[in-house]
C-alpha cells in the first residue's frame, strides 16, 4: 500500500507549534486593502491559533 500524502494546501497554510497546537494566518489580508483601516490591517497581520473545534480536521489533513 502506498504512503499517505499530506494535503499540500494544508502544509502551506498551517504550522505546528512546540506544544502541538496549529498556527494560522488571518484571512482578508491579501488584497483590497485600501478601504481597510490601519488598525484592522495591523491586527490581521499577526498569526493566531486554529480553533480547538477545527484542530482535529486540520491535523488529519497534515497526517499528525
TILOLUM-399134 format. One record per atom (N, C-alpha, C, CB): residue in one letter; x, y, z; residue number from 1; atom name. Coordinates in nm, 3 decimals. Glycine has a CB too. Layout:
# TILOLUM-399134
residuo = A; x = X; y = Y; z = Z; num = NUM; atomo = CA
...
***
This chain:
# TILOLUM-399134
residuo = X; x = 0.084; y = -0.119; z = 0.000; num = 1; atomo = N
residuo = X; x = 0.000; y = 0.000; z = 0.000; num = 1; atomo = CA
residuo = X; x = 0.089; y = 0.125; z = 0.000; num = 1; atomo = C
residuo = X; x = -0.096; y = 0.000; z = 0.123; num = 1; atomo = CB
residuo = X; x = 0.058; y = 0.224; z = -0.083; num = 2; atomo = N
residuo = X; x = 0.143; y = 0.344; z = -0.089; num = 2; atomo = CA
residuo = X; x = 0.128; y = 0.431; z = 0.036; num = 2; atomo = C
residuo = X; x = 0.109; y = 0.427; z = -0.212; num = 2; atomo = CB
residuo = X; x = 0.225; y = 0.519; z = 0.053; num = 3; atomo = N
residuo = X; x = 0.222; y = 0.610; z = 0.167; num = 3; atomo = CA
residuo = X; x = 0.106; y = 0.708; z = 0.155; num = 3; atomo = C
residuo = X; x = 0.354; y = 0.687; z = 0.178; num = 3; atomo = CB
residuo = X; x = 0.055; y = 0.752; z = 0.270; num = 4; atomo = N
residuo = X; x = -0.049; y = 0.854; z = 0.272; num = 4; atomo = CA
residuo = X; x = 0.015; y = 0.988; z = 0.242; num = 4; atomo = C
residuo = X; x = -0.124; y = 0.857; z = 0.409; num = 4; atomo = CB
residuo = X; x = -0.049; y = 1.070; z = 0.162; num = 5; atomo = N
residuo = X; x = 0.006; y = 1.200; z = 0.127; num = 5; atomo = CA
residuo = X; x = -0.058; y = 1.310; z = 0.211; num = 5; atomo = C
residuo = X; x = -0.013; y = 1.229; z = -0.023; num = 5; atomo = CB
residuo = X; x = 0.025; y = 1.403; z = 0.256; num = 6; atomo = N
residuo = X; x = -0.024; y = 1.521; z = 0.325; num = 6; atomo = CA
residuo = X; x = -0.094; y = 1.610; z = 0.224; num = 6; atomo = C
residuo = X; x = 0.092; y = 1.596; z = 0.396; num = 6; atomo = CB
residuo = X; x = -0.201; y = 1.678; z = 0.266; num = 7; atomo = N
residuo = X; x = -0.269; y = 1.773; z = 0.179; num = 7; atomo = CA
residuo = X; x = -0.177; y = 1.893; z = 0.157; num = 7; atomo = C
residuo = X; x = -0.405; y = 1.818; z = 0.239; num = 7; atomo = CB
residuo = X; x = -0.141; y = 1.920; z = 0.033; num = 8; atomo = N
residuo = X; x = -0.047; y = 2.027; z = 0.001; num = 8; atomo = CA
residuo = X; x = -0.099; y = 2.163; z = 0.045; num = 8; atomo = C
residuo = X; x = -0.019; y = 2.029; z = -0.148; num = 8; atomo = CB
residuo = X; x = -0.229; y = 2.186; z = 0.033; num = 9; atomo = N
residuo = X; x = -0.287; y = 2.314; z = 0.073; num = 9; atomo = CA
residuo = X; x = -0.270; y = 2.335; z = 0.223; num = 9; atomo = C
residuo = X; x = -0.437; y = 2.321; z = 0.036; num = 9; atomo = CB
residuo = X; x = -0.285; y = 2.228; z = 0.301; num = 10; atomo = N
residuo = X; x = -0.276; y = 2.239; z = 0.447; num = 10; atomo = CA
residuo = X; x = -0.133; y = 2.266; z = 0.491; num = 10; atomo = C
residuo = X; x = -0.327; y = 2.112; z = 0.513; num = 10; atomo = CB
residuo = X; x = -0.036; y = 2.200; z = 0.428; num = 11; atomo = N
residuo = X; x = 0.102; y = 2.220; z = 0.473; num = 11; atomo = CA
residuo = X; x = 0.152; y = 2.359; z = 0.439; num = 11; atomo = C
residuo = X; x = 0.193; y = 2.115; z = 0.410; num = 11; atomo = CB
residuo = X; x = 0.089; y = 2.424; z = 0.339; num = 12; atomo = N
residuo = X; x = 0.126; y = 2.561; z = 0.306; num = 12; atomo = CA
residuo = X; x = 0.063; y = 2.663; z = 0.401; num = 12; atomo = C
residuo = X; x = 0.085; y = 2.593; z = 0.163; num = 12; atomo = CB
residuo = X; x = -0.049; y = 2.625; z = 0.463; num = 13; atomo = N
residuo = X; x = -0.126; y = 2.721; z = 0.542; num = 13; atomo = CA
residuo = X; x = -0.111; y = 2.709; z = 0.692; num = 13; atomo = C
residuo = X; x = -0.268; y = 2.708; z = 0.508; num = 13; atomo = CB
residuo = X; x = -0.070; y = 2.593; z = 0.742; num = 14; atomo = N
residuo = X; x = -0.064; y = 2.571; z = 0.886; num = 14; atomo = CA
residuo = X; x = 0.076; y = 2.530; z = 0.930; num = 14; atomo = C
residuo = X; x = -0.166; y = 2.465; z = 0.928; num = 14; atomo = CB
residuo = X; x = 0.109; y = 2.567; z = 1.054; num = 15; atomo = N
residuo = X; x = 0.239; y = 2.532; z = 1.110; num = 15; atomo = CA
residuo = X; x = 0.215; y = 2.481; z = 1.252; num = 15; atomo = C
residuo = X; x = 0.337; y = 2.654; z = 1.108; num = 15; atomo = CB
residuo = X; x = 0.284; y = 2.375; z = 1.290; num = 16; atomo = N
residuo = X; x = 0.267; y = 2.316; z = 1.422; num = 16; atomo = CA
residuo = X; x = 0.358; y = 2.387; z = 1.521; num = 16; atomo = C
residuo = X; x = 0.297; y = 2.163; z = 1.419; num = 16; atomo = CB
residuo = X; x = 0.301; y = 2.426; z = 1.637; num = 17; atomo = N
residuo = X; x = 0.381; y = 2.491; z = 1.741; num = 17; atomo = CA
residuo = X; x = 0.449; y = 2.384; z = 1.826; num = 17; atomo = C
residuo = X; x = 0.292; y = 2.583; z = 1.830; num = 17; atomo = CB
residuo = X; x = 0.534; y = 2.427; z = 1.917; num = 18; atomo = N
residuo = X; x = 0.605; y = 2.335; z = 2.004; num = 18; atomo = CA
residuo = X; x = 0.513; y = 2.254; z = 2.092; num = 18; atomo = C
residuo = X; x = 0.703; y = 2.409; z = 2.089; num = 18; atomo = CB
residuo = X; x = 0.401; y = 2.313; z = 2.132; num = 19; atomo = N
residuo = X; x = 0.305; y = 2.247; z = 2.220; num = 19; atomo = CA
residuo = X; x = 0.205; y = 2.161; z = 2.145; num = 19; atomo = C
residuo = X; x = 0.232; y = 2.348; z = 2.300; num = 19; atomo = CB
residuo = X; x = 0.217; y = 2.153; z = 2.012; num = 20; atomo = N
residuo = X; x = 0.128; y = 2.069; z = 1.935; num = 20; atomo = CA
residuo = X; x = 0.006; y = 2.140; z = 1.881; num = 20; atomo = C
residuo = X; x = 0.086; y = 1.956; z = 2.018; num = 20; atomo = CB
residuo = X; x = -0.006; y = 2.271; z = 1.908; num = 21; atomo = N
residuo = X; x = -0.117; y = 2.347; z = 1.852; num = 21; atomo = CA
residuo = X; x = -0.085; y = 2.384; z = 1.707; num = 21; atomo = C
residuo = X; x = -0.146; y = 2.475; z = 1.937; num = 21; atomo = CB
residuo = X; x = -0.181; y = 2.441; z = 1.638; num = 22; atomo = N
residuo = X; x = -0.163; y = 2.477; z = 1.499; num = 22; atomo = CA
residuo = X; x = -0.174; y = 2.627; z = 1.482; num = 22; atomo = C
residuo = X; x = -0.265; y = 2.405; z = 1.410; num = 22; atomo = CB
residuo = X; x = -0.076; y = 2.684; z = 1.412; num = 23; atomo = N
residuo = X; x = -0.072; y = 2.826; z = 1.388; num = 23; atomo = CA
residuo = X; x = -0.129; y = 2.854; z = 1.250; num = 23; atomo = C
residuo = X; x = 0.072; y = 2.881; z = 1.401; num = 23; atomo = CB
residuo = X; x = -0.202; y = 2.966; z = 1.236; num = 24; atomo = N
residuo = X; x = -0.259; y = 3.004; z = 1.107; num = 24; atomo = CA
residuo = X; x = -0.251; y = 3.155; z = 1.091; num = 24; atomo = C
residuo = X; x = -0.405; y = 2.955; z = 1.094; num = 24; atomo = CB
residuo = X; x = -0.269; y = 3.200; z = 0.966; num = 25; atomo = N
residuo = X; x = -0.275; y = 3.343; z = 0.939; num = 25; atomo = CA
residuo = X; x = -0.421; y = 3.386; z = 0.930; num = 25; atomo = C
residuo = X; x = -0.200; y = 3.379; z = 0.808; num = 25; atomo = CB
residuo = X; x = -0.443; y = 3.516; z = 0.943; num = 26; atomo = N
residuo = X; x = -0.578; y = 3.570; z = 0.930; num = 26; atomo = CA
residuo = X; x = -0.617; y = 3.583; z = 0.784; num = 26; atomo = C
residuo = X; x = -0.589; y = 3.706; z = 1.000; num = 26; atomo = CB
residuo = X; x = -0.745; y = 3.571; z = 0.756; num = 27; atomo = N
residuo = X; x = -0.798; y = 3.595; z = 0.622; num = 27; atomo = CA
residuo = X; x = -0.817; y = 3.745; z = 0.602; num = 27; atomo = C
residuo = X; x = -0.932; y = 3.518; z = 0.601; num = 27; atomo = CB
residuo = X; x = -0.853; y = 3.785; z = 0.482; num = 28; atomo = N
residuo = X; x = -0.885; y = 3.924; z = 0.446; num = 28; atomo = CA
residuo = X; x = -0.764; y = 4.017; z = 0.451; num = 28; atomo = C
residuo = X; x = -0.992; y = 3.978; z = 0.537; num = 28; atomo = CB
residuo = X; x = -0.645; y = 3.963; z = 0.430; num = 29; atomo = N
residuo = X; x = -0.526; y = 4.049; z = 0.430; num = 29; atomo = CA
residuo = X; x = -0.448; y = 4.034; z = 0.299; num = 29; atomo = C
residuo = X; x = -0.435; y = 4.016; z = 0.549; num = 29; atomo = CB
residuo = X; x = -0.515; y = 3.985; z = 0.194; num = 30; atomo = N
residuo = X; x = -0.445; y = 3.960; z = 0.069; num = 30; atomo = CA
residuo = X; x = -0.454; y = 4.071; z = -0.031; num = 30; atomo = C
residuo = X; x = -0.497; y = 3.837; z = 0.009; num = 30; atomo = CB
residuo = X; x = -0.572; y = 4.132; z = -0.043; num = 31; atomo = N
residuo = X; x = -0.591; y = 4.238; z = -0.142; num = 31; atomo = CA
residuo = X; x = -0.708; y = 4.324; z = -0.099; num = 31; atomo = C
residuo = X; x = -0.613; y = 4.180; z = -0.285; num = 31; atomo = CB
residuo = X; x = -0.737; y = 4.429; z = -0.175; num = 32; atomo = N
residuo = X; x = -0.839; y = 4.530; z = -0.142; num = 32; atomo = CA
residuo = X; x = -0.811; y = 4.586; z = -0.003; num = 32; atomo = C
residuo = X; x = -0.983; y = 4.469; z = -0.150; num = 32; atomo = CB
residuo = X; x = -0.690; y = 4.634; z = 0.017; num = 33; atomo = N
residuo = X; x = -0.650; y = 4.683; z = 0.149; num = 33; atomo = CA
residuo = X; x = -0.673; y = 4.832; z = 0.167; num = 33; atomo = C
residuo = X; x = -0.505; y = 4.651; z = 0.174; num = 33; atomo = CB
residuo = X; x = -0.703; y = 4.904; z = 0.060; num = 34; atomo = N
residuo = X; x = -0.714; y = 5.049; z = 0.071; num = 34; atomo = CA
residuo = X; x = -0.834; y = 5.091; z = 0.155; num = 34; atomo = C
residuo = X; x = -0.723; y = 5.113; z = -0.066; num = 34; atomo = CB
residuo = X; x = -0.942; y = 5.014; z = 0.150; num = 35; atomo = N
residuo = X; x = -1.061; y = 5.052; z = 0.226; num = 35; atomo = CA
residuo = X; x = -1.056; y = 5.006; z = 0.372; num = 35; atomo = C
residuo = X; x = -1.185; y = 4.995; z = 0.160; num = 35; atomo = CB
residuo = X; x = -0.956; y = 4.927; z = 0.408; num = 36; atomo = N
residuo = X; x = -0.944; y = 4.878; z = 0.545; num = 36; atomo = CA
residuo = X; x = -0.858; y = 4.972; z = 0.627; num = 36; atomo = C
residuo = X; x = -0.886; y = 4.735; z = 0.547; num = 36; atomo = CB
residuo = X; x = -0.894; y = 4.988; z = 0.753; num = 37; atomo = N
residuo = X; x = -0.821; y = 5.081; z = 0.839; num = 37; atomo = CA
residuo = X; x = -0.683; y = 5.024; z = 0.874; num = 37; atomo = C
residuo = X; x = -0.901; y = 5.110; z = 0.969; num = 37; atomo = CB
residuo = X; x = -0.594; y = 5.113; z = 0.913; num = 38; atomo = N
residuo = X; x = -0.459; y = 5.070; z = 0.952; num = 38; atomo = CA
residuo = X; x = -0.465; y = 4.973; z = 1.069; num = 38; atomo = C
residuo = X; x = -0.373; y = 5.192; z = 0.989; num = 38; atomo = CB
residuo = X; x = -0.552; y = 5.001; z = 1.165; num = 39; atomo = N
residuo = X; x = -0.564; y = 4.914; z = 1.282; num = 39; atomo = CA
residuo = X; x = -0.609; y = 4.773; z = 1.241; num = 39; atomo = C
residuo = X; x = -0.664; y = 4.974; z = 1.384; num = 39; atomo = CB
residuo = X; x = -0.706; y = 4.768; z = 1.150; num = 40; atomo = N
residuo = X; x = -0.758; y = 4.638; z = 1.106; num = 40; atomo = CA
residuo = X; x = -0.650; y = 4.560; z = 1.032; num = 40; atomo = C
residuo = X; x = -0.881; y = 4.656; z = 1.016; num = 40; atomo = CB
residuo = X; x = -0.577; y = 4.628; z = 0.943; num = 41; atomo = N
residuo = X; x = -0.471; y = 4.561; z = 0.868; num = 41; atomo = CA
residuo = X; x = -0.359; y = 4.514; z = 0.961; num = 41; atomo = C
residuo = X; x = -0.414; y = 4.655; z = 0.760; num = 41; atomo = CB
residuo = X; x = -0.328; y = 4.596; z = 1.059; num = 42; atomo = N
residuo = X; x = -0.221; y = 4.560; z = 1.154; num = 42; atomo = CA
residuo = X; x = -0.260; y = 4.437; z = 1.234; num = 42; atomo = C
residuo = X; x = -0.191; y = 4.678; z = 1.249; num = 42; atomo = CB
residuo = X; x = -0.386; y = 4.430; z = 1.277; num = 43; atomo = N
residuo = X; x = -0.431; y = 4.315; z = 1.355; num = 43; atomo = CA
residuo = X; x = -0.441; y = 4.189; z = 1.271; num = 43; atomo = C
residuo = X; x = -0.565; y = 4.345; z = 1.419; num = 43; atomo = CB
residuo = X; x = -0.471; y = 4.202; z = 1.141; num = 44; atomo = N
residuo = X; x = -0.479; y = 4.087; z = 1.053; num = 44; atomo = CA
residuo = X; x = -0.340; y = 4.032; z = 1.020; num = 44; atomo = C
residuo = X; x = -0.551; y = 4.123; z = 0.925; num = 44; atomo = CB
residuo = X; x = -0.237; y = 4.113; z = 1.045; num = 45; atomo = N
residuo = X; x = -0.101; y = 4.075; z = 1.010; num = 45; atomo = CA
residuo = X; x = -0.046; y = 3.966; z = 1.103; num = 45; atomo = C
residuo = X; x = -0.010; y = 4.197; z = 1.013; num = 45; atomo = CB
residuo = X; x = -0.097; y = 3.960; z = 1.225; num = 46; atomo = N
residuo = X; x = -0.045; y = 3.864; z = 1.324; num = 46; atomo = CA
residuo = X; x = -0.100; y = 3.724; z = 1.299; num = 46; atomo = C
residuo = X; x = -0.080; y = 3.910; z = 1.466; num = 46; atomo = CB
residuo = X; x = -0.028; y = 3.624; z = 1.347; num = 47; atomo = N
residuo = X; x = -0.078; y = 3.487; z = 1.339; num = 47; atomo = CA
residuo = X; x = -0.161; y = 3.457; z = 1.463; num = 47; atomo = C
residuo = X; x = 0.039; y = 3.385; z = 1.325; num = 47; atomo = CB
residuo = X; x = -0.241; y = 3.352; z = 1.453; num = 48; atomo = N
residuo = X; x = -0.323; y = 3.309; z = 1.565; num = 48; atomo = CA
residuo = X; x = -0.330; y = 3.157; z = 1.562; num = 48; atomo = C
residuo = X; x = -0.466; y = 3.372; z = 1.559; num = 48; atomo = CB
residuo = X; x = -0.395; y = 3.098; z = 1.660; num = 49; atomo = N
residuo = X; x = -0.406; y = 2.953; z = 1.667; num = 49; atomo = CA
residuo = X; x = -0.536; y = 2.906; z = 1.603; num = 49; atomo = C
residuo = X; x = -0.399; y = 2.905; z = 1.812; num = 49; atomo = CB
residuo = X; x = -0.533; y = 2.787; z = 1.547; num = 50; atomo = N
residuo = X; x = -0.654; y = 2.725; z = 1.492; num = 50; atomo = CA
residuo = X; x = -0.745; y = 2.692; z = 1.609; num = 50; atomo = C
residuo = X; x = -0.620; y = 2.596; z = 1.406; num = 50; atomo = CB
residuo = X; x = -0.874; y = 2.714; z = 1.593; num = 51; atomo = N
residuo = X; x = -0.971; y = 2.688; z = 1.698; num = 51; atomo = CA
residuo = X; x = -0.972; y = 2.539; z = 1.732; num = 51; atomo = C
residuo = X; x = -1.111; y = 2.734; z = 1.655; num = 51; atomo = CB
residuo = X; x = -1.000; y = 2.507; z = 1.858; num = 52; atomo = N
residuo = X; x = -0.999; y = 2.368; z = 1.902; num = 52; atomo = CA
residuo = X; x = -1.100; y = 2.283; z = 1.826; num = 52; atomo = C
residuo = X; x = -1.029; y = 2.361; z = 2.051; num = 52; atomo = CB
residuo = X; x = -1.211; y = 2.343; z = 1.784; num = 53; atomo = N
residuo = X; x = -1.314; y = 2.270; z = 1.710; num = 53; atomo = CA
residuo = X; x = -1.263; y = 2.225; z = 1.573; num = 53; atomo = C
residuo = X; x = -1.439; y = 2.355; z = 1.693; num = 53; atomo = CB
residuo = X; x = -1.167; y = 2.297; z = 1.516; num = 54; atomo = N
residuo = X; x = -1.115; y = 2.266; z = 1.383; num = 54; atomo = CA
residuo = X; x = -0.983; y = 2.191; z = 1.386; num = 54; atomo = C
residuo = X; x = -1.099; y = 2.392; z = 1.304; num = 54; atomo = CB
residuo = X; x = -0.922; y = 2.180; z = 1.502; num = 55; atomo = N
residuo = X; x = -0.788; y = 2.119; z = 1.513; num = 55; atomo = CA
residuo = X; x = -0.785; y = 1.976; z = 1.461; num = 55; atomo = C
residuo = X; x = -0.741; y = 2.121; z = 1.657; num = 55; atomo = CB
residuo = X; x = -0.886; y = 1.898; z = 1.493; num = 56; atomo = N
residuo = X; x = -0.888; y = 1.757; z = 1.454; num = 56; atomo = CA
residuo = X; x = -0.884; y = 1.742; z = 1.301; num = 56; atomo = C
residuo = X; x = -1.013; y = 1.686; z = 1.511; num = 56; atomo = CB
residuo = X; x = -0.963; y = 1.824; z = 1.232; num = 57; atomo = N
residuo = X; x = -0.969; y = 1.817; z = 1.086; num = 57; atomo = CA
residuo = X; x = -0.837; y = 1.857; z = 1.023; num = 57; atomo = C
residuo = X; x = -1.081; y = 1.905; z = 1.033; num = 57; atomo = CB
residuo = X; x = -0.777; y = 1.965; z = 1.076; num = 58; atomo = N
residuo = X; x = -0.652; y = 2.015; z = 1.019; num = 58; atomo = CA
residuo = X; x = -0.539; y = 1.914; z = 1.046; num = 58; atomo = C
residuo = X; x = -0.615; y = 2.154; z = 1.079; num = 58; atomo = CB
residuo = X; x = -0.536; y = 1.857; z = 1.165; num = 59; atomo = N
residuo = X; x = -0.433; y = 1.758; z = 1.195; num = 59; atomo = CA
residuo = X; x = -0.447; y = 1.635; z = 1.106; num = 59; atomo = C
residuo = X; x = -0.440; y = 1.716; z = 1.343; num = 59; atomo = CB
residuo = X; x = -0.570; y = 1.600; z = 1.073; num = 60; atomo = N
residuo = X; x = -0.592; y = 1.487; z = 0.983; num = 60; atomo = CA
residuo = X; x = -0.539; y = 1.519; z = 0.844; num = 60; atomo = C
residuo = X; x = -0.742; y = 1.451; z = 0.977; num = 60; atomo = CB
residuo = X; x = -0.555; y = 1.645; z = 0.800; num = 61; atomo = N
residuo = X; x = -0.503; y = 1.685; z = 0.670; num = 61; atomo = CA
residuo = X; x = -0.350; y = 1.682; z = 0.668; num = 61; atomo = C
residuo = X; x = -0.553; y = 1.825; z = 0.634; num = 61; atomo = CB
residuo = X; x = -0.290; y = 1.710; z = 0.784; num = 62; atomo = N
residuo = X; x = -0.144; y = 1.710; z = 0.796; num = 62; atomo = CA
residuo = X; x = -0.089; y = 1.573; z = 0.834; num = 62; atomo = C
residuo = X; x = -0.100; y = 1.814; z = 0.898; num = 62; atomo = CB
residuo = X; x = -0.179; y = 1.477; z = 0.854; num = 63; atomo = N
residuo = X; x = -0.141; y = 1.339; z = 0.894; num = 63; atomo = CA
residuo = X; x = -0.060; y = 1.338; z = 1.022; num = 63; atomo = C
residuo = X; x = -0.062; y = 1.271; z = 0.783; num = 63; atomo = CB
residuo = X; x = -0.112; y = 1.404; z = 1.124; num = 64; atomo = N
residuo = X; x = -0.043; y = 1.406; z = 1.253; num = 64; atomo = CA
residuo = X; x = -0.101; y = 1.302; z = 1.346; num = 64; atomo = C
residuo = X; x = -0.052; y = 1.545; z = 1.319; num = 64; atomo = CB
***
